Structures are given as C-alpha cells and as structure tokens.
C-alpha cells in the first residue's frame, strides 16, 4: 500500500505544478494583446503630433520630426498598383494565421496581433496620406515609427517563441 500512497502523492504534486504553470501562462497571451493595442494607440497619437508639428528643418542626429515615407521598407519605391494588392494579400495571410492561432496557440496569436496592428497603423497612413508617417528621424535620413517597431518585435518574438517551442518538443521526443 505504501507504493500506492507514493503514487498518489506524486500525481498530486504533478497536478499542482501543472496547474501553477497553466495559471502563469494564462496571463501571457493577454499581455501581448494589451501591449499591441496600447502601442497601436501610442503610434496613432504620435503620428498626429508629428503631422501637427511638421518637419524639423535641422533634425540633427536624432529628432522627433515628420517624415513622409512614400515607399515601402527603407523608402524603396513601389507603385500603388503593386503595393495595394500585395499589402491586401499579406494582410489577409496574417489575419488567417491570427484566426488559426486563436484556437491553437494564444501566445502566438498575441505576437501576431502585435504585427497586425503595427501593419494596420502603417496601412491607415498609406490610405489617408498616401505615405507612411514616420516621426523618429535619425541622422536626417533614417526614419521609423512605433508601428515599425511593433512589426519587428512581433516577428522576432514569433521566431524566438517558435524556436524555443520547437526545441522543447524535440527535447521531449528524445526523452
């Protein structure tokens, strides 16, 4: 009977650890969603301030100044006839991944929300102003905004999370 009691104790310990882990993970995805929404609002607010202030004639090394990016990443030119269909397809694919992640992996969905809201903020600019509103200007020529940071952070998080998850599943299969 002692073995049976030890087994029950081990099972109870395992369940309590699993429950504690589930409680810790329960807030993780919602933090990603909350951060994504707050950064989206911050980006839209900063873009309105940049538009109201205008461009700084002598920005220096780093400045908060309006920069209208009519190109795509790194100001590379792309005609609207090519941009809008490509943007629609990419955005639809991201939304598809997001919808799928909502039922399978909320943490990944939160990371995708960061990318989607960053992209949405830039697409709103492109639609309203025919350019992306950048406002953090470095060395008078390299300009970014919070939405750009959201996209990059979401992609890095997805890569890091996916790699960590893949390593964990590989490790558990080997044992």
Protein Blocks (a to p, Z undefined) as FASTA:
>chain_A
ZZmmmmmmmmmmmmmmmmmmmmmmmmmmmmmmmmmmmmmmmmmmmmmmmmmnopafbloj
bdcdddddfbdehhiacdfklmmmmmmmmmmmmmmmmmmmmmmommlmmmmmmmmmmmmm
mmmmmmmnopacdfbdghhlaccdfklmmmmmmmmmmmmmmmmmmmmmmmmmmZZ
